[in-house]
Each structure stands twice: as C-alpha cells, then as structure tokens.
Amino acid sequence: MEDQNHTNQLQIELTEEVAQGIYSNLAIITHSSSEFVMDFVRVMPGIPKANVKSRIILTPEHAKRLLLALQENIQKYESVNGSIKNVRGHDPFIPPMTFGGPTPIA
C-alpha cells in the first residue's frame, strides 16, 4: 500500500531559472466568468512606467485554493513574526490599476 502512495505522488521539477524567482511589488488581479488573471508588476520609484513581470491565469477553483493557502501561510507567518501592517493609503505612488481593460478587483 505504501508503494502505491509513492507512485501516486506528483513529481514537481523546479529549474534553476525558475528557482531564482521574479520580484514583484504590485499584483493586479482581474477576472472573467471562467478565469482569474494575476499580473505581477515591479514598480520602481521615480519611473512612471512599470512592466508586467509575470502573468498567472487560474480557474476560479484554483484561485480560491490560492486564497486559502495564502491566508493559512499569512496566519503562520504572523504567529511567528507579528502582525503585518496594512500599508493601504501609505504608499506615496499608487499606479493606475488598468491596462486599458476592465477595472481589476484586488
């Protein structure tokens, strides 16, 4: 039975390039009836233009699982490191949240 469990495990490969990660300090989230789109952007101080560094497209079910996983991980982080301050309204530069498309919901 234990051998069966090992054969049913998903093997996930992480290449060196992907393991480096991509820094983002802004996420823009939009959705349609069938998918959620998360654009990860890097905004640099004093530069009026920012580029999307990565785009992730999720089904609504996967988006909900991501939300729950983030909530669980934030709770664990805060139990060790203290509460994360809410920075809403404290950022001197808040970029427009559209790319000429629908208004995102974050």
C-alpha positions in Angstrom: 0.0 0.0 0.0 2.9 2.4 0.8 4.4 1.8 -2.6 1.1 2.7 -4.2 1.1 6.1 -2.4 4.6 6.9 -3.7 3.6 6.1 -7.3 0.6 8.5 -7.0 2.7 11.4 -5.8 3.1 14.3 -8.3 6.8 14.9 -9.0 7.4 18.7 -9.5 10.6 19.9 -11.1 12.0 23.4 -10.2 14.6 24.6 -12.7 17.4 26.9 -11.6 16.0 29.8 -13.6 12.5 29.5 -12.1 14.0 28.9 -8.6 15.6 32.4 -8.8 12.1 33.9 -8.7 10.8 37.2 -10.0 10.5 40.2 -7.7 7.1 42.0 -7.7 5.8 44.8 -5.5 2.4 45.1 -7.1 -0.2 42.5 -8.1 -3.1 43.4 -10.4 -6.0 40.9 -10.4 -8.8 40.7 -12.9 -11.4 38.0 -13.6 -14.0 36.8 -16.1 -16.6 34.2 -15.5 -14.2 31.4 -16.3 -10.7 32.6 -15.1 -8.7 34.8 -12.8 -5.7 36.7 -14.2 -2.9 37.8 -11.8 -0.4 40.2 -13.3 2.8 40.7 -11.2 4.4 44.1 -11.7 7.6 45.7 -10.5 7.2 49.4 -9.8 10.4 51.4 -9.4 10.4 54.8 -7.6 10.6 57.8 -9.9 9.9 55.7 -13.0 6.4 56.4 -14.4 6.2 53.1 -16.4 6.2 49.6 -15.0 6.2 46.2 -16.8 4.3 43.1 -16.0 7.0 40.6 -15.0 4.7 37.5 -14.8 1.1 36.6 -15.6 -0.7 33.7 -14.0 -4.1 32.6 -15.2 -6.2 30.4 -12.8 -9.5 28.7 -12.8 -11.9 30.1 -10.2 -11.4 26.9 -8.2 -7.6 27.3 -8.2 -7.9 31.0 -7.3 -10.0 30.0 -4.2 -7.4 27.4 -3.2 -4.6 30.0 -3.6 -6.6 32.4 -1.4 -7.0 29.8 1.3 -3.3 28.8 1.1 -2.2 32.5 1.3 -4.5 33.0 4.4 -3.0 30.0 6.1 0.6 31.0 5.4 0.0 34.6 6.5 -1.5 33.3 9.8 1.5 31.1 10.3 3.9 34.0 9.4 2.2 36.4 11.8 2.1 33.9 14.6 6.0 33.9 14.5 6.8 37.4 13.2 3.9 39.5 14.4 1.2 41.2 12.5 1.9 42.5 9.0 0.9 46.2 8.8 -1.7 47.2 6.4 0.0 49.7 4.1 -3.1 50.8 2.2 -3.1 54.5 1.9 0.6 54.9 3.0 2.1 54.4 -0.4 3.1 57.8 -2.0 2.7 56.4 -5.5 -0.3 54.3 -6.4 -0.2 53.4 -10.1 -3.3 53.2 -12.2 -4.8 49.7 -11.9 -5.8 49.2 -15.5 -4.1 48.4 -18.8 -6.9 49.9 -20.8 -9.0 46.8 -20.0 -11.7 46.1 -17.3 -11.2 47.5 -13.8 -9.3 44.9 -11.8 -10.5 43.6 -8.4 -7.7 43.1 -5.9 
